[in-house]
């Protein structure tokens, strides 16, 4: 018996409901982790957005290193956040 089937049986829910709820929980968990990492980077530079941090780096308000690397990480995190939100919407999990 597959794990999903076993779990659905033990929880007394159908597999489709379990699958949807598990996908939603996973995506929301990932979203919280990504948002936490985003907040951590922005907080490190006392910035409220990617654009503000970029401006601070370009103006010399913060040192380029490691801020440029953090900007790259931040951009990747923001893109990943968009993907998660799009998946939540596409799957009708909101």
ZADODREN-307402 format. One record per residue: y, x, z of N, C-alpha, C in turn. Coordinates in steps of 0.001 Angstrom, whole numbers, plus 500000, padded with zeros to 6 digits. Each point is the difference from the previous one (the first is absolute). Layout:
REM ZADODREN-307402
YXZYXZYXZ;...
//
This chain:
REM ZADODREN-307402
498813500849500000501187499151500000501242500888500000;500937499688499138501221500788499906500869499843501252;500832500981500219500879499994501170500880498760500014;500601499672498865500887498838499926499234498719500325;498814499880499467499172498817500271499642499901501476;499609501133500577499665500025501423501194499594500856;501135500583499691501199499716500774500411498539499865;499966499486498783500350498594499773499068499086500789;498728500332499991499028499201500734500274500027501502;500251501192500520500266500142501445501283499278500410;501012500037499116501280499359500311500026498518499633;498940499568499327499876498607499567501144499581499075;500274500885499026500977499694498944499351500343498663;500492499385498929499435500332498700500524501374499555;499239500631499124500321501357499571501364500090499321;500346498992499220501290500021499296501166500009500991;499905499182501041501040499967501028500080501351500710;498847500533500348499962501304500660500612501080499109;499631499978498723500522500989499059501519499922499899;500544498794499883501458499822499900500697500465501281;499446499600501140500614500374501273499922501506500233;498884500609499610499846501443500146500975500743499090;500139499530498763500942500624499065501429499877500527;500327498834500501501344499785500545500253500917501196;499036500069500903500148500848501186500150501469499610;499197500440499043500083501387499550501357500300499368;500454499122499127501287500227499337501159499969500994;499961499080500942501065499936501007499977501227500907;498813500485500307499871501218500807500590501188499241;499631500137498735500544501088499171501512499890499896;500494498779499847501441499772499892500717500464501270;499447499680501157500615500430501261500006501520500135;498905500636499586499940501463500059501047500631499081;500117499474498792500973500519499039501421499784500522;500271498811500511501334499716500534500327500906501176;499015500297500813500205500908501128500343501408499513;499293500477498982500284501322499453501382500041499358;500369498939499305501327499912499389501068500079501090;499830499198501036500971499981501101500097501362500669;498884500679500141499988501319500636500821501008499194;499811500005498693500760500934499153501482499667500038;500338498741499850501418499607500004500649500316501347;499276499753501070500513500271501342500262501494500201;499121500817499460500128501453500105501357500489499502;500539499299498986501277500399499395501120499008500297;499737499062500905500978498972500352500529499304498743;499068499588499150500343499312498759499364498613500020;500613499081499291499481498634499978499249499671498713;500048500903499023499331499735498732499746501306499253;499180499901498970499731501144499126501308500504499399;500806499075499529501270500358499355500929500747500957;500047499554501245500860500670500969499490501415500288;498710500144500124499443501331500238500261500909498805;499830499488498806500277500778498794501456500455499984;500902499093500339501420500348500046500262501101501024;499355499899501148500184501008501046499501501371499545;498896500019499279499465501273499502500934500572498947;500400499171499063500862500452498901501367500472500489;500495499387501060501318500383500516499927501190500957;498791500400500359499840501105500932500067499593501460;500069498707500240500062499502501378498714500342500765;498880500018499280498742500464500576499471501135499128;499260500890500620499473501146499258498973499548498969;500042500679498847499100499624498910498530500120500378;499682501022500773498606500181500382499836499667501478;499181499082500391498951499312499255500401498624499463;501292499710499969500431498652499615499547499609498594;499992500947499062499545499659498639498534499581500019;499195500716500752498592499634500100499845498623500653;500807499747501011499958498697500649500470498895499053;500952500304499137500439499019499007498867499653499038;499250501007499597498866499755499105498960499137500708;499707500342501231499049499207500793500515498580500169;501280499868500302500608498689500190499908499166498723;500286500617498873499911499287498723498565499505499764;499025500846500278498599499606499842499625498863500951;500483500077501222499729498935500965500630498673499571;501227500064499502500680498789499538499265499385498811;499505500840499101499222499498498861498685499377500467;499357500637500966498755499453500537500252498663500694;501114499911500712500365498738500659500159498892498968;500657500301498887500166499001498937498643499550499457;499083500945499830498666499664499497499269499079500974;500106500298501287499341499164501003500579498588499971;501327499906499974500643498688499979499626499222498740;499910500701498875499610499349498748498567499488500090;499110500796500572498615499564500178499906498769500896;500745500009501075500004498848500917500439498746499249;501044500151499190500506498864499226499002499581498930;499477500942499229499062499692498917498741499319500508;499538500408501161498783499431500553500257498713500793;501276499630500105500349498782500731499718500094501483;500204501197500557499684500225501409501211499866500912;501132499663499432501209499889500829500108498682500690;
//
